[in-house]
Amino acid sequence: MEIPDHVGPRPVPPPFMWACRECTRWLLRLARTWDDPEGCFWEQLQTAQHIAEAHPDDVPPQHLDDCELCPDYARRGDADAAGVWAQHRARDLFMPPSIARLL
């Protein structure tokens, strides 16, 4: 997934991410691959997965604005959907909303 120029600025990750060695490692990998033609899709997924698993209390709440995916995730009751939904919301911590909300 190549990141188009019009996606908006990347948010500054919150302090807990810089205090965590694993988060910092994924953030740095993401930064190095941001402009690669191959994109940084893997790094996005791994960063979100790590946050959802290691920092569940820091995952943002459900998007209450125009997010098309949150209502679908909220309706599903299985553990797999809950994990993917947490990853979806965690992406807001380090990706522009226009990209974070694609998955």
Residue pairs with C-beta under 8 A, 6 or more apart in sequence:
1 39
1 40
1 41
1 44
2 37
2 38
2 39
3 34
3 35
3 39
3 40
3 99
6 98
7 96
7 98
7 99
8 96
8 97
8 98
9 96
10 34
10 94
10 95
10 96
11 92
11 93
11 94
11 95
11 96
13 23
13 27
13 93
13 94
14 58
14 93
16 23
16 55
16 58
17 23
17 24
17 27
17 51
17 93
17 94
18 24
18 27
20 54
20 55
22 50
22 54
23 47
23 50
23 51
23 54
23 55
26 43
26 46
26 47
26 50
27 47
27 94
29 43
29 46
30 40
30 43
30 44
30 47
30 94
33 39
33 40
33 43
34 40
44 91
44 94
44 95
44 99
45 87
45 103
47 90
47 91
47 94
48 87
48 88
48 90
48 91
49 87
51 58
51 59
51 86
51 87
51 90
51 93
52 59
52 83
52 86
52 87
52 90
53 83
56 86
58 90
58 93
59 86
59 89
59 90
60 89
60 90
60 92
60 93
61 89
62 70
62 74
62 89
63 70
63 89
63 92
63 101
64 70
67 101
68 101
69 85
69 88
69 101
69 103
70 85
70 88
70 89
73 81
73 82
73 84
73 85
73 88
74 85
76 82
76 85
87 103
88 100
88 101
88 103
91 99
91 100
91 101
91 103
92 100
92 101
